[in-house]
Amino acid sequence: MNLVELTLNQFFMLLIFGGMLSVLCVMIPVQIASKMRRMKRKRYLSTCRICGYRFIRPESKEPVVCPHCGVLNQ
């Protein structure tokens, strides 16, 4: 059985690249999940263009009346 001998320089390079790889393995799925959640939220949440009130939009695609100020929003 051959053991791989690492120099101190190789060990630190392996440590740095391993850390970079682990950060990428965590950040990419988190960014994808965040983007998907944001797109899903945009489908059913709406913000009034006059008063800025946030409310849940019904399933229909027609313009909705703001429950706070009564303005028609698209």
N, C-alpha and C positions, 0 to 999 in steps of 0.2 A: 504494500500500500504506500503510495507516494503522498507525502504531505506537501502542500503548496506553501512555500515560504514567501511571506510578504515583507517587503521593506517598510520602513516607517512611512516613507513617501507614498507608496502604493496603498497602505492601510488608510491614510488620511484621504487620498483620492477616492477610494472605495467608500469611505464613510460619507464624503460629500455627495458623490453621485447617488448613493443609496438614499440619502436624505432628500435629494431633489426628486428622485423617482417616487418616493413615498408621498411627498407633497403633491405631485402630479396625480398620483392614484387616488388621492382624497379630493383634490380641488375640482377635477374634471367632472366627476359625478355630482358633486354639490352644485356646481354651476349649471349643469343640465337640469337637475331637479328644481333649482330656483327659477330657471327660465320657464319650465313647464308650469310651475305653480303660478307664476306671474301671468302667463297667457290664460290659464284657467280662470284666475280671479278677474281678469279684464272682461271675460265673457258675461259675468253675472253681476258685477259691481258697476255702479255708475256714479258720477259726480255732477251735481247741478252746475250749469254754466253761469248762473247768476249768483247764488248764495254759497256755493261750494259744499253743500250738504251731500254726504255720501249715503247712498241707499242701494238696496238690492233691486236689480231690474227683473221684471217678469220674463218668462221664457220667450215671449213674442218679440219680433224685431221692429215693431212699430214704435213711434216716439212715446215717451213716458212722461207723466206729470210728476214733478218733484213733490214729495209729501210735505216738505218744509215750507216752500214759498209758493207752490202752485204753478210754476213756469213749465212750459212744454220743453222737454229735452230730447235730443236724438241719441 
